[in-house]
Amino acid sequence: MQVYKAFFKIILKNLNQIMIYIVVFISLAIALANTNSKPVNTNFTDAKVNVAFINNDTDSVFVKGFKSYLGNNVNFVDIPDETQKLQDALFFRQAEYIVRVPKGFTEGILKGETVQLEKTIVPGSTSSIYIDSIINKYLNTAKLYTESMENLSQEQLVSYINKDLALKTDVNLKTSAYESSNNEKRAYYFNYMAYALFSVLILGVSSVMIVFNNTDLKKRNLCSPIKLRSMNFQMILGNLSFAVITWVIMILASFIMYRGYMFSAKGLLFLLNSLIFTFAALSISYLIGNVIKSKTAMSAAANVVSLGSCFISGVFVPQALLGKNVLRIASFTPNYWYVKSNNSIVNMTNFDMQNLEPIFLNMLIIIGFAVAVLAVTLVVIKQRRVSN
């Protein structure tokens, strides 16, 4: 395994340059994880709206019951029944909703007729939709009873309605605001890893290929007793080992910071997605290593390819903020599909095939990139060998 050992000897000689990217990435990841940003509270809370209630009907038991129920959800304000004063109240937001009970309202309800309340609202007010739903719930329940039961008294009707509408259902949120904030940090971690991983692989693989592609050294290797097939096998094994070792080092920090989360379904999907991307990045690094001929070009390629592809694919800037043309160009890089998968993983709530299928499809596209670039690399190597 002389070639395999030589591979890692060259890596060790360039370790200082490679470690810069690893240390910077891990430092940024730890700093990001320790950022104590207060999550936004997205829980629903009841807000009582100021409502003016004007009754043009008799002061019946049903109207009193209706007003009492409405009062549990709104604040009643006392405004005289004058057009100018009512308009001023709406303008100055003393009231956002004015409900007027028309004459004959109670009689119409008891007969099962469809009776419309008159309302005046602030234009474009979202609170009016909330009040409408409360009123409709009460009146629809009343209509259901009057159509189903005969000779109902107003007291019985109000009692039945209040009993039904008193039933409530508790709602528990599966994902809290704090958990959502942590999910975003985990997605950022794996998104940023694309840049560091890409840079390290390009520098490492290119440094080895520059040495082995040296004309004089290549001639000496061809004269050695080691078969060309064995040399190629050891070279492939060295590249794969270096890629996997780099990936393991990159994800170690995630196990320290996120611990049990990395063994959950989302954590495992993040790991699988990053591993597949590692092989795609390795394939591109192998192509670059067989094309460039100097260490100066190696550093330039590492910066241009890794930084350029990461900027346009959503690693540093969220894909939602990038233009369509930029994303269209970025779709020709594996980084784009890698970040897209990470964004889908972090937003998942149900792990069914409908949600998993787009993620696995993105992974297959990344694998397609790896295979396509590797095929191009083999053609380049064969053409160079034939020409020499």
ChimeraX attribute file (.defattr): number of C-alpha atoms within 10 A of each C-alpha:
attribute: neighborCount
match mode: 1-to-1
recipient: residues
	/A:1	12
	/A:2	9
	/A:3	19
	/A:4	18
	/A:5	13
	/A:6	16
	/A:7	24
	/A:8	18
	/A:9	13
	/A:10	16
	/A:11	20
	/A:12	13
	/A:13	11
	/A:14	15
	/A:15	15
	/A:16	10
	/A:17	15
	/A:18	19
	/A:19	13
	/A:20	12
	/A:21	17
	/A:22	19
	/A:23	13
	/A:24	11
	/A:25	21
	/A:26	21
	/A:27	13
	/A:28	14
	/A:29	21
	/A:30	15
	/A:31	11
	/A:32	15
	/A:33	17
	/A:34	11
	/A:35	9
	/A:36	9
	/A:37	10
	/A:38	9
	/A:39	13
	/A:40	11
	/A:41	9
	/A:42	8
	/A:43	9
	/A:44	6
	/A:45	6
	/A:46	7
	/A:47	11
	/A:48	15
	/A:49	19
	/A:50	20
	/A:51	25
	/A:52	25
	/A:53	21
	/A:54	17
	/A:55	16
	/A:56	12
	/A:57	15
	/A:58	16
	/A:59	10
	/A:60	14
	/A:61	16
	/A:62	23
	/A:63	18
	/A:64	14
	/A:65	19
	/A:66	18
	/A:67	16
	/A:68	12
	/A:69	19
	/A:70	18
	/A:71	14
	/A:72	10
	/A:73	17
	/A:74	19
	/A:75	16
	/A:76	19
	/A:77	15
	/A:78	13
	/A:79	16
	/A:80	11
	/A:81	13
	/A:82	8
	/A:83	9
	/A:84	9
	/A:85	12
	/A:86	17
	/A:87	17
	/A:88	12
	/A:89	19
	/A:90	20
	/A:91	13
	/A:92	9
	/A:93	12
	/A:94	18
	/A:95	24
	/A:96	21
	/A:97	25
	/A:98	23
	/A:99	17
	/A:100	18
	/A:101	19
	/A:102	16
	/A:103	13
	/A:104	12
	/A:105	21
	/A:106	20
	/A:107	15
	/A:108	14
	/A:109	19
	/A:110	20
	/A:111	14
	/A:112	15
	/A:113	14
	/A:114	12
	/A:115	16
	/A:116	13
	/A:117	13
	/A:118	11
	/A:119	15
	/A:120	16
	/A:121	18
	/A:122	17
	/A:123	10
	/A:124	8
	/A:125	11
	/A:126	11
	/A:127	16
	/A:128	20
	/A:129	11
	/A:130	14
	/A:131	19
	/A:132	12
	/A:133	10
	/A:134	15
	/A:135	16
	/A:136	11
	/A:137	13
	/A:138	19
	/A:139	17
	/A:140	13
	/A:141	17
	/A:142	20
	/A:143	19
	/A:144	12
	/A:145	17
	/A:146	19
	/A:147	13
	/A:148	9
	/A:149	9
	/A:150	10
	/A:151	9
	/A:152	14
	/A:153	13
	/A:154	17
	/A:155	12
	/A:156	14
	/A:157	21
	/A:158	21
	/A:159	13
	/A:160	14
	/A:161	21
	/A:162	17
	/A:163	10
	/A:164	11
	/A:165	12
	/A:166	8
	/A:167	7
	/A:168	7
	/A:169	5
	/A:170	4
	/A:171	6
	/A:172	8
	/A:173	7
	/A:174	7
	/A:175	10
	/A:176	15
	/A:177	15
	/A:178	13
	/A:179	12
	/A:180	15
	/A:181	15
	/A:182	17
	/A:183	19
	/A:184	14
	/A:185	18
	/A:186	24
	/A:187	22
	/A:188	21
	/A:189	23
	/A:190	22
	/A:191	26
	/A:192	19
	/A:193	21
	/A:194	25
	/A:195	24
	/A:196	23
	/A:197	24
	/A:198	27
	/A:199	24
	/A:200	26
	/A:201	28
	/A:202	27
	/A:203	25
	/A:204	29
	/A:205	27
	/A:206	29
	/A:207	23
	/A:208	23
	/A:209	22
	/A:210	18
	/A:211	18
	/A:212	18
	/A:213	16
	/A:214	11
	/A:215	12
	/A:216	10
	/A:217	12
	/A:218	13
	/A:219	11
	/A:220	9
	/A:221	16
	/A:222	12
	/A:223	11
	/A:224	10
	/A:225	7
	/A:226	13
	/A:227	12
	/A:228	13
	/A:229	9
	/A:230	12
	/A:231	17
	/A:232	13
	/A:233	15
	/A:234	19
	/A:235	21
	/A:236	14
	/A:237	15
	/A:238	20
	/A:239	24
	/A:240	16
	/A:241	14
	/A:242	20
	/A:243	22
	/A:244	16
	/A:245	11
	/A:246	18
	/A:247	20
	/A:248	13
	/A:249	13
	/A:250	21
	/A:251	19
	/A:252	12
	/A:253	17
	/A:254	21
	/A:255	13
	/A:256	11
	/A:257	15
	/A:258	14
	/A:259	13
	/A:260	10
	/A:261	15
	/A:262	19
	/A:263	13
	/A:264	11
	/A:265	11
	/A:266	20
	/A:267	21
	/A:268	13
	/A:269	20
	/A:270	22
	/A:271	18
	/A:272	14
	/A:273	23
	/A:274	25
	/A:275	18
	/A:276	18
	/A:277	26
	/A:278	25
	/A:279	22
	/A:280	26
	/A:281	28
	/A:282	27
	/A:283	27
	/A:284	25
	/A:285	29
	/A:286	24
	/A:287	23
	/A:288	22
	/A:289	27
	/A:290	20
	/A:291	19
	/A:292	17
	/A:293	17
	/A:294	13
	/A:295	14
	/A:296	9
	/A:297	15
	/A:298	22
	/A:299	16
	/A:300	12
	/A:301	20
	/A:302	22
	/A:303	17
	/A:304	13
	/A:305	17
	/A:306	22
	/A:307	18
	/A:308	13
	/A:309	23
	/A:310	24
	/A:311	19
	/A:312	24
	/A:313	28
	/A:314	25
	/A:315	25
	/A:316	14
	/A:317	12
	/A:318	16
	/A:319	20
	/A:320	9
	/A:321	9
	/A:322	14
	/A:323	10
	/A:324	11
	/A:325	10
	/A:326	14
	/A:327	18
	/A:328	13
	/A:329	13
	/A:330	21
	/A:331	16
	/A:332	13
	/A:333	20
	/A:334	28
	/A:335	27
	/A:336	24
	/A:337	24
	/A:338	26
	/A:339	27
	/A:340	22
	/A:341	24
	/A:342	23
	/A:343	20
	/A:344	14
	/A:345	23
	/A:346	20
	/A:347	14
	/A:348	12
	/A:349	11
	/A:350	9
	/A:351	12
	/A:352	9
	/A:353	10
	/A:354	9
	/A:355	15
	/A:356	16
	/A:357	12
	/A:358	15
	/A:359	22
	/A:360	16
	/A:361	13
	/A:362	20
	/A:363	23
	/A:364	14
	/A:365	17
	/A:366	25
	/A:367	19
	/A:368	14
	/A:369	21
	/A:370	21
	/A:371	16
	/A:372	14
	/A:373	20
	/A:374	19
	/A:375	14
	/A:376	14
	/A:377	21
	/A:378	14
	/A:379	12
	/A:380	15
	/A:381	15
	/A:382	12
	/A:383	11
	/A:384	12
	/A:385	9
	/A:386	8
	/A:387	7
	/A:388	7
